[in-house]
Amino acid sequence: MSLQHIAFIMDGNGRWARKRNKPRVYGHLKGAYKIEEVVRWCALRGIRYTTFYAFSTENWKRPRTEVNFILGLLENKISEFYERMKKEKVRLIFSGRIKEIGDKIFNICKEYEEKTKNNDRIIVNMALNYGGRAEIIDAVRKIIKGKLENIDEENFKDFLYAPDIPDPDLIIRTSGEKRLSNFLLWQSAYSELYFTDVYWPDFSEEELDKAIEDYKKRKRRFGGIQ
């Protein structure tokens, strides 16, 4: 069974840090570096697309100090990620209401989308200030603004944040929680879901392989009979 797109709900950074008597932000720092490892592992396995739930529209409810740390981490690590991943031929794209985060991060995101636009080994979609419901609302607003008619499932997708990325075959959530948390609500209609108790900073190559092997054992019917 083909597997071209894996999406990750990177959960458990704060709990991972607390278990080590560290502040929650330390877990976010470790989690940011984990993304690089996971991208490399996926590229080695021929995965064409990855999506990472980096900051949700609901994450603004967290303590301001934690939000500021996460946004500062994003601001500083995008360029580091680019430098370290250049040889991997990674293409970066960013999905979400990024303008609402601020001009600085928005401009950084656009800069690295442009710098990596010709890379073709693996596409990394970073979901920033992202919410599945917000994405659907934003798509509807575009349709209304354009006064478009005859909208169906196929052309509705054209108005989503990343219309050229196929729906995820597999969504992996770490930390033991078993829900989507407003992630890729439109795109996940027929995605396979895999939940692991491992916290995101501890997510390993072996755990990735377990998820892939579990996926390969499933039968995807998409509502039909096989």
C-alpha positions in Angstrom: 0.0 0.0 0.0 1.5 3.3 -1.1 2.5 5.9 1.5 3.4 9.3 0.2 2.2 11.7 3.0 2.6 11.5 6.7 1.3 14.2 9.0 2.5 14.6 12.6 0.7 15.9 15.7 3.7 16.6 17.8 2.3 16.3 21.3 3.9 15.9 24.7 6.8 18.4 24.7 5.7 19.9 28.0 5.0 16.7 29.8 8.4 15.3 28.5 10.1 18.3 30.1 8.2 18.1 33.4 9.3 14.4 33.8 12.8 15.7 33.7 12.2 18.6 36.1 12.7 21.0 33.3 10.5 24.0 32.2 8.0 23.3 29.5 9.8 25.4 27.0 12.8 23.0 27.2 10.5 20.4 25.8 9.6 22.6 22.9 13.3 23.2 22.1 13.9 19.5 22.0 10.8 19.0 20.0 12.0 21.5 17.4 15.2 19.5 16.7 13.2 16.3 16.5 11.5 17.6 13.4 14.8 17.6 11.5 15.4 13.9 12.5 11.9 12.9 11.4 12.2 14.6 8.1 15.5 12.7 7.4 14.0 9.4 8.4 10.9 10.0 6.2 13.1 11.1 3.2 15.2 7.9 3.6 11.9 5.9 3.4 10.8 7.6 0.2 8.0 9.6 1.9 7.3 12.5 -0.4 5.3 14.8 1.9 5.3 15.6 5.6 3.1 18.0 7.6 3.9 19.1 11.1 1.4 20.7 13.5 3.8 23.3 14.9 1.4 25.9 16.3 -2.3 25.8 16.4 -4.9 28.6 16.5 -5.8 27.3 20.0 -2.2 27.5 21.3 -2.7 31.3 21.9 -4.5 30.2 25.1 -1.3 29.0 26.6 0.7 31.3 29.0 2.2 34.3 27.2 5.7 33.3 28.2 5.3 29.9 26.5 3.7 31.4 23.4 6.5 33.9 23.1 9.1 31.2 23.4 7.4 29.0 20.8 7.2 31.9 18.3 10.8 32.9 19.0 11.8 29.3 18.4 10.0 29.3 15.1 11.6 32.6 14.1 15.1 31.4 14.9 15.0 27.8 13.9 13.6 28.1 10.4 16.9 29.5 9.1 18.9 26.8 11.0 16.6 24.1 9.7 17.2 25.4 6.1 21.0 25.4 6.5 21.1 21.9 8.0 18.6 20.4 5.5 19.9 22.0 2.3 21.7 18.8 1.3 18.5 16.8 1.9 16.7 18.9 -0.9 13.9 19.8 1.4 11.2 22.1 0.1 9.5 24.2 2.9 6.0 25.5 2.8 3.9 27.0 5.5 0.2 26.7 6.1 -2.2 28.6 8.4 -3.1 32.2 9.3 0.6 33.1 9.4 0.1 36.9 8.8 -1.7 37.0 12.1 1.5 35.9 13.9 3.3 39.1 12.7 5.1 40.5 9.7 8.5 39.2 10.8 7.6 35.5 10.9 5.4 35.9 7.8 8.3 37.3 5.8 10.7 34.6 7.1 8.3 32.0 6.0 7.9 33.5 2.5 11.7 33.9 2.2 12.3 30.2 2.8 9.4 29.0 0.7 11.1 30.9 -2.2 14.6 29.6 -1.4 13.5 26.0 -1.4 10.9 26.1 -4.1 13.0 24.0 -6.5 13.8 21.3 -4.0 12.0 18.1 -4.8 13.2 15.3 -2.5 10.7 15.8 0.3 8.1 18.6 1.0 7.8 19.8 4.6 4.6 21.6 5.3 4.7 23.5 8.6 1.3 24.3 10.0 1.6 27.6 11.9 -1.3 29.4 13.6 -3.2 26.6 11.9 -6.7 25.3 12.6 -8.7 22.9 10.5 -11.9 24.8 11.0 -10.2 28.1 10.3 -8.8 26.7 7.1 -12.3 25.6 5.9 -13.7 29.1 6.8 -10.9 30.8 5.0 -11.6 28.6 1.9 -15.3 29.5 2.0 -14.4 33.2 2.3 -12.3 33.0 -0.9 -15.2 31.3 -2.7 -17.7 33.9 -1.6 -15.3 36.7 -2.5 -14.8 35.3 -5.9 -18.5 34.8 -6.4 -17.8 31.2 -7.5 -20.4 28.6 -8.2 -20.5 24.9 -8.9 -18.2 24.1 -6.1 -17.5 20.4 -5.5 -15.1 18.4 -3.3 -12.4 18.5 -6.0 -12.3 22.2 -6.7 -13.0 23.1 -3.0 -9.6 21.8 -2.3 -8.1 24.5 -4.5 -9.0 27.0 -1.9 -7.2 25.3 1.1 -3.9 26.5 2.4 -1.8 23.9 0.6 -3.9 22.6 -2.4 -1.0 20.9 -4.1 -0.3 18.5 -1.2 -2.3 15.3 -1.3 -4.3 14.3 1.7 -2.3 12.5 4.4 -2.3 8.8 4.1 -1.2 8.5 7.8 -1.5 10.8 10.7 0.7 10.1 13.7 0.0 11.6 17.1 2.4 11.2 20.0 1.9 11.4 23.8 -1.0 9.0 24.1 -3.8 11.4 23.3 -6.3 10.1 20.7 -7.9 12.9 18.9 -7.2 15.2 15.9 -7.4 18.5 17.8 -8.6 20.5 14.8 -5.8 19.3 12.5 -6.4 18.8 8.8 -10.1 18.3 9.3 -10.9 18.4 5.5 -7.9 16.4 4.4 -8.1 13.7 7.1 -11.4 12.3 5.9 -9.9 8.9 5.0 -6.5 9.2 6.7 -5.3 6.3 8.8 -4.6 7.3 12.4 -1.7 6.0 14.6 -1.4 6.9 18.2 1.7 6.3 20.4 2.3 6.9 24.0 5.8 8.2 23.3 6.3 11.9 23.8 7.4 13.8 20.8 11.0 14.5 21.9 11.4 10.7 22.4 9.9 9.8 19.0 12.4 7.5 17.3 13.2 6.0 14.0 11.9 2.6 15.4 8.6 4.2 16.4 8.2 5.7 12.9 8.8 2.2 11.4 6.2 0.7 13.8 3.7 3.3 12.6 4.5 2.6 8.9 4.3 -1.2 9.4 1.0 -0.8 11.2 -0.3 1.3 8.3 0.8 -1.3 5.7 -1.4 -3.9 7.4 -4.5 -1.9 7.0 -7.0 -2.0 4.1 -8.0 1.5 2.8 -11.5 1.1 1.3 -12.4 4.8 1.0 -16.1 3.9 1.6 -16.1 1.1 -0.9 -15.7 -2.7 -0.7 -12.4 -4.5 -1.4 
